[in-house]
Every structure is written in C-alpha cells, then in structure tokens.
Amino acid sequence: MTQGHALHSYTVSNSTGQDLLISHQLYQKVNTCAVQGYSVLTTEL
C-alpha cells in the first residue's frame, strides 16, 4: 500500500498542484473502496 501510494504520488507530481490534490483525493476514495470490497470478499469466503 505504502509503495503504491508513493508511486502514485510521484506520477501525479509531474502535473500541477491542483491536479495533485484532486488525484490524491480520488486515490484515497478508490483505495478505501478497494479495501472495503476486499474485506467483504474475504468475509464471504
């Protein structure tokens, strides 16, 4: 998770600060949904 986040931040850092902020917020939402989905999947298994 940490390495992926660092890589993501590095990728979007080439854009403007505004894009970085929006991309980070979007990433957080997607990451949260992914973790919740994984938890539900493992629970049903």
C-alpha positions, -999 to 999 in steps of 0.1 A, spaced: 0 0 0 27 25 10 49 18 -20 19 21 -43 9 54 -28 44 67 -32 45 57 -68 11 72 -74 22 105 -58 53 106 -78 33 101 -110 9 129 -104 36 152 -91 45 159 -127 12 178 -130 1 210 -113 -5 212 -76 -43 213 -82 -42 181 -102 -21 165 -74 -47 174 -48 -76 161 -68 -58 130 -78 -48 123 -42 -84 127 -30 -96 104 -58 -69 79 -50 -80 79 -13 -116 72 -23 -107 44 -47 -83 29 -22 -109 30 6 -135 13 -17 -109 -14 -27 -101 -22 10 -138 -24 19 -145 -46 -11 -116 -69 -2 -129 -71 34 -164 -81 22 -149 -107 -2 -127 -123 25 -157 -123 49 -178 -142 24 -150 -167 17 
